Amino acid sequence: MTRECTIREQLEEQERHTLSPFACLSSRSRGRLFGDEAPCHLRTAFQRDRDRIIHSKTFRRLKHKTQVFLAPAGDHYRTRLTHVLEVSQIARTMAVCLRLNEYLTEAIALGHDLGHTPFGHAGEFSLNLLHPKGFKHYRQSLRIVDFLENGGCGLNLTWEVRNGILKHSKGYGEILPDDTTELAATLEGQLVRVADIMAYVNHDMDDALRADMLHNDDLPKHLRAVLGDRSSQRIDAMVGDLVATTLARHDGRLHLSERMNDTITELRAFLYDNVYRNCRVHNEFEKAQRIIRDLYAFFLEHEFPEDGIGSCCRLRNPVQSVEEEQKRHRQVCDFIAGMTDRYALTLYSQIFMPKPWSVL
């Protein structure tokens, strides 16, 4: 008597028949970090990873972490959470067009920025200077899903999702470098890398327009000729170019046309010069870096607040060894990196700002 297939097995069979030969199949995952788990009867391995990320506490905190504008008062500025949602949407659209694994793409996109600090790259810059071994948000993202989430047990994600999270960052380097060691092992992970750039150059431009930091006419005419005048036109042009160029090459790699690659690169440089390094943004980043530095120094010497805001922070015992000092730095770095902007600001005020004296 033959066993009836589970829904998961039916989905895996659909992948084998419908996805590109270059796609990563759920049934061929390299497995999870910590041993084997009984497979879900409803969801593929990558669907399960996507759900674990969405239901994590770290994911929820992204709604109060900076994208570019620190703790914005306006309701329509992007946060780190809306950023990852926009990356996910763009990456999934391209994955469907290229017949890649949409669920793997979505899981990587939703998890790629879990390790970001409060105050965006200002916080990352500060922690990189303060922690003896440096700090990179993509490494912290992997540390979160491997060890910190779920009460210290981690999320036990698949190798492919973890690899995509670790390899998504590109700094100010090439969009699609020839050196494949810089890229994720799967095309789905590489899609997230490109979608990350497409998302932030468009929504950061949109937020800068909203903040009256830029005007539409400020964008050079030759860039507008390629991309259009609206955010939706720009995203459509970028996505359409990658899909068409990749399908035309059909060689198991992602491709942008030379014209679009140069255009996105120039747009990114334009934003660095006119938004990210703008004095209004930079001045606030310097204030944020001071907050991170002061909190870091304080918690090297004091216990973490047991009950959140308002509780007393007792002095720690002096460190007795190099190993203990390294462990303390790691704990402080993890604690501060996990803060939201508003928690860091409130905690800073509680610790360092004088309070009015009241007589009972």
C-alpha positions as a Python dict, from the first residue, in 0.01 Angstrom:
ca = {
    (1, 'M'): (0, 0, 0),
    (2, 'T'): (153, 331, -108),
    (3, 'R'): (173, 620, 136),
    (4, 'E'): (-18, 935, 43),
    (5, 'C'): (212, 1231, -24),
    (6, 'T'): (209, 1520, 222),
    (7, 'I'): (136, 1872, 100),
    (8, 'R'): (504, 1956, 150),
    (9, 'E'): (606, 1669, -76),
    (10, 'Q'): (356, 1782, -338),
    (11, 'L'): (504, 2134, -324),
    (12, 'E'): (854, 1993, -360),
    (13, 'E'): (739, 1794, -663),
    (14, 'Q'): (591, 2109, -816),
    (15, 'E'): (927, 2281, -770),
    (16, 'R'): (1105, 2002, -959),
    (17, 'H'): (867, 2041, -1252),
    (18, 'T'): (826, 2420, -1266),
    (19, 'L'): (1144, 2589, -1143),
    (20, 'S'): (1447, 2675, -1352),
    (21, 'P'): (1739, 2428, -1362),
    (22, 'F'): (1935, 2709, -1196),
    (23, 'A'): (1692, 2733, -900),
    (24, 'C'): (1761, 2594, -554),
    (25, 'L'): (1507, 2321, -478),
    (26, 'S'): (1371, 2290, -124),
    (27, 'S'): (1415, 1913, -135),
    (28, 'R'): (1787, 1954, -204),
    (29, 'S'): (1873, 2184, 85),
    (30, 'R'): (2205, 2114, 255),
    (31, 'G'): (2017, 2093, 584),
    (32, 'R'): (1994, 2287, 908),
    (33, 'L'): (2265, 2412, 1141),
    (34, 'F'): (2181, 2191, 1437),
    (35, 'G'): (2098, 1837, 1332),
    (36, 'D'): (1793, 1703, 1159),
    (37, 'E'): (1438, 1815, 1231),
    (38, 'A'): (1129, 1627, 1134),
    (39, 'P'): (1002, 1800, 816),
    (40, 'C'): (675, 1989, 826),
    (41, 'H'): (387, 1814, 649),
    (42, 'L'): (256, 2147, 510),
    (43, 'R'): (555, 2371, 440),
    (44, 'T'): (882, 2331, 255),
    (45, 'A'): (1206, 2391, 446),
    (46, 'F'): (1239, 2746, 308),
    (47, 'Q'): (877, 2834, 390),
    (48, 'R'): (945, 2722, 744),
    (49, 'D'): (1255, 2944, 763),
    (50, 'R'): (1056, 3240, 633),
    (51, 'D'): (794, 3187, 904),
    (52, 'R'): (1052, 3153, 1182),
    (53, 'I'): (1208, 3486, 1083),
    (54, 'I'): (873, 3667, 1066),
    (55, 'H'): (771, 3541, 1411),
    (56, 'S'): (1104, 3631, 1575),
    (57, 'K'): (1131, 3915, 1824),
    (58, 'T'): (1427, 4060, 1636),
    (59, 'F'): (1216, 4096, 1322),
    (60, 'R'): (948, 4287, 1512),
    (61, 'R'): (1204, 4531, 1651),
    (62, 'L'): (1301, 4639, 1299),
    (63, 'K'): (995, 4864, 1291),
    (64, 'H'): (1170, 5101, 1535),
    (65, 'K'): (1517, 5096, 1378),
    (66, 'T'): (1652, 5366, 1148),
    (67, 'Q'): (1687, 5328, 774),
    (68, 'V'): (1838, 5670, 691),
    (69, 'F'): (1651, 5935, 888),
    (70, 'L'): (1697, 5889, 1263),
    (71, 'A'): (1379, 5829, 1463),
    (72, 'P'): (1167, 6016, 1206),
    (73, 'A'): (858, 6194, 1333),
    (74, 'G'): (676, 6162, 1001),
    (75, 'D'): (458, 5856, 945),
    (76, 'H'): (578, 5784, 592),
    (77, 'Y'): (956, 5761, 625),
    (78, 'R'): (1108, 5418, 583),
    (79, 'T'): (1227, 5215, 879),
    (80, 'R'): (1444, 4906, 872),
    (81, 'L'): (1127, 4694, 869),
    (82, 'T'): (970, 4862, 567),
    (83, 'H'): (1308, 4836, 395),
    (84, 'V'): (1324, 4457, 428),
    (85, 'L'): (962, 4430, 310),
    (86, 'E'): (1044, 4632, -1),
    (87, 'V'): (1355, 4422, -63),
    (88, 'S'): (1143, 4109, -29),
    (89, 'Q'): (883, 4234, -276),
    (90, 'I'): (1140, 4331, -539),
    (91, 'A'): (1341, 4009, -496),
    (92, 'R'): (1033, 3787, -510),
    (93, 'T'): (912, 3955, -829),
    (94, 'M'): (1244, 3884, -998),
    (95, 'A'): (1253, 3528, -859),
    (96, 'V'): (912, 3448, -1007),
    (97, 'C'): (1010, 3592, -1346),
    (98, 'L'): (1331, 3388, -1350),
    (99, 'R'): (1156, 3076, -1213),
    (100, 'L'): (1377, 3070, -904),
    (101, 'N'): (1268, 2961, -557),
    (102, 'E'): (1043, 3238, -429),
    (103, 'Y'): (1029, 3104, -72),
    (104, 'L'): (1407, 3086, -38),
    (105, 'T'): (1434, 3437, -181),
    (106, 'E'): (1174, 3568, 62),
    (107, 'A'): (1336, 3407, 367),
    (108, 'I'): (1677, 3558, 286),
    (109, 'A'): (1526, 3900, 215),
    (110, 'L'): (1329, 3911, 541),
    (111, 'G'): (1629, 3798, 745),
    (112, 'H'): (1909, 3991, 579),
    (113, 'D'): (1903, 4297, 810),
    (114, 'L'): (1814, 4138, 1145),
    (115, 'G'): (2157, 4234, 1278),
    (116, 'H'): (2129, 4604, 1210),
    (117, 'T'): (2193, 4835, 1503),
    (118, 'P'): (1988, 5128, 1630),
    (119, 'F'): (2052, 5446, 1429),
    (120, 'G'): (2133, 5257, 1110),
    (121, 'H'): (2487, 5268, 976),
    (122, 'A'): (2587, 5524, 1239),
    (123, 'G'): (2534, 5256, 1504),
    (124, 'E'): (2716, 4996, 1295),
    (125, 'F'): (3011, 5230, 1245),
    (126, 'S'): (3036, 5292, 1619),
    (127, 'L'): (3016, 4927, 1723),
    (128, 'N'): (3275, 4837, 1461),
    (129, 'L'): (3517, 5075, 1637),
    (130, 'L'): (3421, 4974, 1991),
    (131, 'H'): (3415, 4596, 1971),
    (132, 'P'): (3770, 4449, 1971),
    (133, 'K'): (3684, 4213, 1683),
    (134, 'G'): (3483, 4469, 1487),
    (135, 'F'): (3118, 4461, 1393),
    (136, 'K'): (2935, 4397, 1065),
    (137, 'H'): (2558, 4384, 1054),
    (138, 'Y'): (2547, 4083, 821),
    (139, 'R'): (2760, 3879, 1061),
    (140, 'Q'): (2535, 3991, 1345),
    (141, 'S'): (2231, 3883, 1142),
    (142, 'L'): (2377, 3535, 1117),
    (143, 'R'): (2464, 3535, 1488),
    (144, 'I'): (2105, 3623, 1569),
    (145, 'V'): (1947, 3342, 1368),
    (146, 'D'): (2212, 3092, 1480),
    (147, 'F'): (2245, 3167, 1851),
    (148, 'L'): (2065, 3470, 1997),
    (149, 'E'): (1701, 3429, 1895),
    (150, 'N'): (1454, 3193, 2061),
    (151, 'G'): (1598, 3231, 2410),
    (152, 'G'): (1954, 3160, 2297),
    (153, 'C'): (1865, 2854, 2090),
    (154, 'G'): (1858, 3031, 1755),
    (155, 'L'): (1615, 2963, 1470),
    (156, 'N'): (1805, 2666, 1323),
    (157, 'L'): (1765, 2781, 963),
    (158, 'T'): (1876, 2600, 650),
    (159, 'W'): (2226, 2642, 509),
    (160, 'E'): (2096, 2824, 200),
    (161, 'V'): (1911, 3093, 398),
    (162, 'R'): (2205, 3142, 633),
    (163, 'N'): (2445, 3171, 339),
    (164, 'G'): (2221, 3427, 169),
    (165, 'I'): (2200, 3637, 487),
    (166, 'L'): (2577, 3634, 536),
    (167, 'K'): (2656, 3717, 174),
    (168, 'H'): (2390, 3980, 102),
    (169, 'S'): (2603, 4284, 186),
    (170, 'K'): (2799, 4462, -80),
    (171, 'G'): (2914, 4779, 96),
    (172, 'Y'): (3009, 5024, -175),
    (173, 'G'): (3142, 4752, -402),
    (174, 'E'): (3022, 4621, -735),
    (175, 'I'): (2658, 4525, -772),
    (176, 'L'): (2738, 4188, -933),
    (177, 'P'): (3113, 4128, -905),
    (178, 'D'): (3293, 3880, -1129),
    (179, 'D'): (3446, 3720, -819),
    (180, 'T'): (3175, 3471, -726),
    (181, 'T'): (3325, 3415, -378),
    (182, 'E'): (3174, 3752, -283),
    (183, 'L'): (2826, 3626, -378),
    (184, 'A'): (2578, 3391, -217),
    (185, 'A'): (2597, 3032, -335),
    (186, 'T'): (2240, 3042, -470),
    (187, 'L'): (2092, 3271, -734),
    (188, 'E'): (1814, 3343, -485),
    (189, 'G'): (2069, 3484, -239),
    (190, 'Q'): (2231, 3687, -517),
    (191, 'L'): (1888, 3827, -610),
    (192, 'V'): (1849, 3962, -257),
    (193, 'R'): (2184, 4139, -286),
    (194, 'V'): (2067, 4320, -601),
    (195, 'A'): (1714, 4380, -468),
    (196, 'D'): (1865, 4539, -156),
    (197, 'I'): (2039, 4799, -374),
    (198, 'M'): (1733, 4854, -593),
    (199, 'A'): (1517, 4906, -285),
    (200, 'Y'): (1735, 5147, -94),
    (201, 'V'): (1840, 5371, -385),
    (202, 'N'): (1472, 5420, -462),
    (203, 'H'): (1318, 5455, -118),
    (204, 'D'): (1605, 5667, 14),
    (205, 'M'): (1556, 5898, -284),
    (206, 'D'): (1185, 5909, -206),
    (207, 'D'): (1247, 5986, 162),
    (208, 'A'): (1497, 6258, 72),
    (209, 'L'): (1232, 6419, -152),
    (210, 'R'): (984, 6396, 136),
    (211, 'A'): (1235, 6563, 368),
    (212, 'D'): (1285, 6843, 113),
    (213, 'M'): (1651, 6746, 99),
    (214, 'L'): (1625, 6679, -276),
    (215, 'H'): (1400, 6780, -560),
    (216, 'N'): (1316, 6574, -869),
    (217, 'D'): (1514, 6808, -1093),
    (218, 'D'): (1828, 6747, -883),
    (219, 'L'): (1865, 6399, -1031),
    (220, 'P'): (2081, 6430, -1346),
    (221, 'K'): (1883, 6424, -1669),
    (222, 'H'): (2069, 6125, -1817),
    (223, 'L'): (1973, 5917, -1512),
    (224, 'R'): (1609, 6023, -1538),
    (225, 'A'): (1615, 5936, -1907),
    (226, 'V'): (1699, 5574, -1816),
    (227, 'L'): (1500, 5538, -1495),
    (228, 'G'): (1206, 5776, -1520),
    (229, 'D'): (1082, 6042, -1281),
    (230, 'R'): (891, 5835, -1025),
    (231, 'S'): (995, 5565, -781),
    (232, 'S'): (766, 5309, -944),
    (233, 'Q'): (920, 5382, -1286),
    (234, 'R'): (1272, 5347, -1149),
    (235, 'I'): (1202, 5013, -981),
    (236, 'D'): (1025, 4882, -1292),
    (237, 'A'): (1319, 4982, -1511),
    (238, 'M'): (1575, 4814, -1286),
    (239, 'V'): (1378, 4495, -1234),
    (240, 'G'): (1286, 4467, -1603),
    (241, 'D'): (1648, 4512, -1709),
    (242, 'L'): (1781, 4239, -1476),
    (243, 'V'): (1509, 3992, -1576),
    (244, 'A'): (1547, 4051, -1950),
    (245, 'T'): (1928, 4051, -1949),
    (246, 'T'): (1951, 3740, -1730),
    (247, 'L'): (1701, 3546, -1939),
    (248, 'A'): (1884, 3643, -2258),
    (249, 'R'): (2220, 3520, -2124),
    (250, 'H'): (2076, 3201, -1969),
    (251, 'D'): (2410, 3096, -1820),
    (252, 'G'): (2323, 3037, -1456),
    (253, 'R'): (2425, 3385, -1341),
    (254, 'L'): (2244, 3714, -1284),
    (255, 'H'): (2311, 4000, -1523),
    (256, 'L'): (2236, 4370, -1562),
    (257, 'S'): (2294, 4546, -1890),
    (258, 'E'): (2603, 4763, -1889),
    (259, 'R'): (2386, 5072, -1923),
    (260, 'M'): (2169, 4982, -1621),
    (261, 'N'): (2465, 4873, -1409),
    (262, 'D'): (2634, 5209, -1473),
    (263, 'T'): (2309, 5396, -1407),
    (264, 'I'): (2244, 5230, -1070),
    (265, 'T'): (2607, 5279, -970),
    (266, 'E'): (2588, 5649, -1056),
    (267, 'L'): (2255, 5688, -874),
    (268, 'R'): (2406, 5530, -564),
    (269, 'A'): (2703, 5773, -582),
    (270, 'F'): (2458, 6062, -622),
    (271, 'L'): (2277, 5958, -302),
    (272, 'Y'): (2602, 5923, -109),
    (273, 'D'): (2703, 6275, -207),
    (274, 'N'): (2365, 6443, -161),
    (275, 'V'): (2185, 6243, 108),
    (276, 'Y'): (2400, 6007, 317),
    (277, 'R'): (2681, 6264, 352),
    (278, 'N'): (2443, 6561, 372),
    (279, 'C'): (2526, 6773, 677),
    (280, 'R'): (2169, 6738, 813),
    (281, 'V'): (2198, 6360, 813),
    (282, 'H'): (2565, 6352, 914),
    (283, 'N'): (2516, 6579, 1216),
    (284, 'E'): (2246, 6352, 1354),
    (285, 'F'): (2463, 6048, 1291),
    (286, 'E'): (2741, 6204, 1500),
    (287, 'K'): (2496, 6248, 1789),
    (288, 'A'): (2384, 5887, 1751),
    (289, 'Q'): (2744, 5766, 1756),
    (290, 'R'): (2800, 5949, 2084),
    (291, 'I'): (2498, 5771, 2234),
    (292, 'I'): (2631, 5431, 2125),
    (293, 'R'): (2978, 5506, 2262),
    (294, 'D'): (2847, 5619, 2601),
    (295, 'L'): (2610, 5324, 2638),
    (296, 'Y'): (2884, 5081, 2542),
    (297, 'A'): (3127, 5220, 2800),
    (298, 'F'): (2856, 5223, 3067),
    (299, 'F'): (2753, 4861, 3017),
    (300, 'L'): (3109, 4738, 3019),
    (301, 'E'): (3104, 4842, 3384),
    (302, 'H'): (2736, 4790, 3476),
    (303, 'E'): (2486, 4507, 3460),
    (304, 'F'): (2211, 4525, 3201),
    (305, 'P'): (1874, 4657, 3330),
    (306, 'E'): (1673, 4356, 3445),
    (307, 'D'): (1330, 4506, 3385),
    (308, 'G'): (1397, 4729, 3089),
    (309, 'I'): (1367, 5104, 3126),
    (310, 'G'): (1357, 5236, 3481),
    (311, 'S'): (1542, 4959, 3662),
    (312, 'C'): (1873, 5011, 3839),
    (313, 'C'): (2196, 4899, 3671),
    (314, 'R'): (2437, 4757, 3930),
    (315, 'L'): (2814, 4774, 3894),
    (316, 'R'): (2976, 4460, 3751),
    (317, 'N'): (3263, 4280, 3915),
    (318, 'P'): (3599, 4362, 3756),
    (319, 'V'): (3705, 4124, 3478),
    (320, 'Q'): (3964, 3866, 3586),
    (321, 'S'): (4093, 3736, 3253),
    (322, 'V'): (4126, 3812, 2883),
    (323, 'E'): (3856, 3552, 2808),
    (324, 'E'): (3616, 3718, 3052),
    (325, 'E'): (3685, 4060, 2899),
    (326, 'Q'): (3617, 3926, 2548),
    (327, 'K'): (3293, 3767, 2666),
    (328, 'R'): (3181, 4094, 2825),
    (329, 'H'): (3249, 4289, 2506),
    (330, 'R'): (3047, 4033, 2311),
    (331, 'Q'): (2754, 4058, 2554),
    (332, 'V'): (2753, 4440, 2546),
    (333, 'C'): (2777, 4444, 2168),
    (334, 'D'): (2485, 4201, 2134),
    (335, 'F'): (2278, 4403, 2384),
    (336, 'I'): (2330, 4738, 2211),
    (337, 'A'): (2297, 4600, 1856),
    (338, 'G'): (1956, 4460, 1949),
    (339, 'M'): (1819, 4793, 2073),
    (340, 'T'): (1563, 4995, 1885),
    (341, 'D'): (1627, 5366, 1834),
    (342, 'R'): (1370, 5469, 2094),
    (343, 'Y'): (1494, 5219, 2354),
    (344, 'A'): (1850, 5346, 2312),
    (345, 'L'): (1736, 5709, 2342),
    (346, 'T'): (1523, 5641, 2648),
    (347, 'L'): (1792, 5435, 2818),
    (348, 'Y'): (2052, 5704, 2745),
    (349, 'S'): (1828, 5969, 2895),
    (350, 'Q'): (1764, 5757, 3203),
    (351, 'I'): (2134, 5690, 3263),
    (352, 'F'): (2303, 6016, 3164),
    (353, 'M'): (2047, 6298, 3184),
    (354, 'P'): (1984, 6469, 3521),
    (355, 'K'): (1638, 6429, 3670),
    (356, 'P'): (1444, 6700, 3858),
    (357, 'W'): (1470, 6656, 4233),
    (358, 'S'): (1140, 6584, 4401),
    (359, 'V'): (1071, 6603, 4773),
    (360, 'L'): (824, 6345, 4900),
}
